[in-house]
Amino acid sequence: MAGLDKNTPQPTEIKLHQKSRVMEIAFADGSRFHLPYEFLRVYSPSAEVRGHGHGQEVLQVGKLNVEITGIEPVGSYAVQPIFSDGHDTGIFSWDYLYELGQNQDTLWARYLQNLSAAGASREPIPGFEERPKTK
């Protein structure tokens, strides 16, 4: 897991904007990123999304309306969002969030290309309501 690069600036503020579904995160170097919940969900660092090795990534579809319903700190190096579709296993380190912010445009374009190539959509699947998984 990315997460412990001593050169990555530390966050100074994290805000969840529920109406716009955007995480705003400011870093000590003055950088400020606005990361949509959908973007965070489809780029979750979890094994469920990334797989267990190169080439095992799982394309996330139908996440347009996903929300973050909670967020938990993980030590002093990360946060773990809880998404409205039940996904709660991604631990977002400060350096991973910083990387996502710096590369957001490129990563988003790549995601949209992958969706198009797969004939998939950002729209939720008709007749399927996102529900938190039960434990």
C-alpha positions in Angstrom: 0.0 0.0 0.0 1.2 3.5 -0.8 1.1 5.5 2.3 4.3 6.3 4.1 6.4 8.5 1.8 8.0 11.0 4.2 8.2 13.6 1.3 4.4 13.7 0.9 2.9 16.8 2.6 0.5 16.1 5.4 -3.1 17.0 5.1 -4.3 20.1 7.0 -8.0 19.8 6.3 -10.4 17.2 5.0 -14.0 18.1 4.3 -16.8 15.9 2.9 -19.3 17.9 0.8 -22.4 15.7 0.8 -24.5 17.8 -1.6 -21.8 17.9 -4.4 -20.4 14.5 -3.3 -16.8 15.8 -3.2 -14.0 15.3 -0.7 -12.0 18.5 -0.3 -8.5 17.9 1.0 -5.8 20.5 1.7 -2.2 19.7 2.2 0.6 21.5 4.1 2.3 22.5 0.8 -0.8 24.6 -0.1 -2.2 22.0 -2.5 -6.0 21.6 -2.4 -7.9 18.9 -4.3 -11.6 18.3 -4.8 -12.0 14.6 -5.3 -15.5 13.4 -6.3 -16.8 10.4 -4.3 -17.2 8.4 -7.5 -13.6 9.0 -8.4 -12.5 7.9 -5.0 -14.7 4.8 -5.2 -13.4 3.7 -8.6 -9.8 4.3 -7.6 -10.1 2.6 -4.2 -6.8 1.1 -3.2 -8.6 -2.1 -2.0 -8.0 -5.6 -3.3 -11.6 -5.6 -4.3 -10.8 -2.9 -6.9 -7.1 -3.4 -7.6 -7.0 -7.1 -7.4 -3.9 -8.9 -5.9 -1.5 -8.1 -8.7 -1.0 -6.3 -12.0 -3.7 -7.2 -14.5 -6.2 -8.2 -11.9 -7.9 -4.8 -11.6 -11.7 -4.9 -11.5 -13.4 -2.1 -13.5 -16.0 -0.4 -11.3 -19.2 0.4 -13.0 -22.5 2.1 -12.0 -20.9 4.3 -9.3 -22.2 7.7 -10.5 -24.3 8.3 -7.5 -22.1 6.7 -4.8 -21.8 8.6 -1.6 -19.4 8.5 1.4 -21.6 7.8 4.4 -18.7 7.8 6.9 -15.0 8.1 7.2 -12.6 6.7 9.8 -9.0 7.7 10.6 -6.4 5.0 10.2 -3.5 5.8 12.4 -1.8 9.1 11.5 -1.3 8.1 7.9 -4.7 7.4 6.2 -8.5 7.5 6.2 -10.9 4.7 5.4 -14.2 5.9 3.7 -17.4 4.0 3.9 -19.3 4.2 0.6 -23.0 3.9 0.2 -22.6 0.7 -1.9 -21.1 -1.0 1.1 -17.5 -0.7 0.0 -15.4 0.0 3.1 -12.1 -1.8 2.6 -10.1 0.9 0.9 -7.4 2.6 3.1 -6.5 5.9 1.5 -3.1 7.0 2.7 -2.0 10.6 2.5 0.4 10.0 -0.3 -2.2 8.1 -2.3 -4.8 10.9 -1.9 -2.1 13.4 -2.9 -1.3 11.3 -6.0 -4.9 11.0 -6.9 -5.3 14.8 -6.6 -2.2 15.5 -8.7 -3.2 13.0 -11.4 -7.0 13.4 -11.3 -7.5 14.5 -14.9 -5.4 11.7 -16.4 -6.8 9.0 -14.1 -10.4 10.1 -14.8 -9.8 10.1 -18.6 -8.3 6.6 -18.3 -11.3 5.4 -16.3 -13.8 6.8 -18.9 -11.8 5.1 -21.7 -11.9 1.8 -19.9 -15.6 2.1 -19.3 -16.2 2.8 -23.0 -13.9 0.0 -24.1 -15.9 -2.4 -21.9 -19.3 -1.1 -23.1 -20.0 -0.2 -19.5 -21.5 2.9 -17.8 -21.2 5.2 -14.8 -25.0 5.0 -14.4 -26.3 2.6 -11.8 -27.6 -0.6 -13.3 -31.4 -0.4 -13.7 -33.3 -2.3 -11.1 -30.3 -2.6 -8.9 -30.3 -0.3 -5.9 -27.0 0.2 -4.1 -27.2 -1.1 -0.6 -24.6 -1.4 2.1 -23.5 -5.0 2.5 -24.5 -6.7 5.6 -21.9 -8.0 8.0 
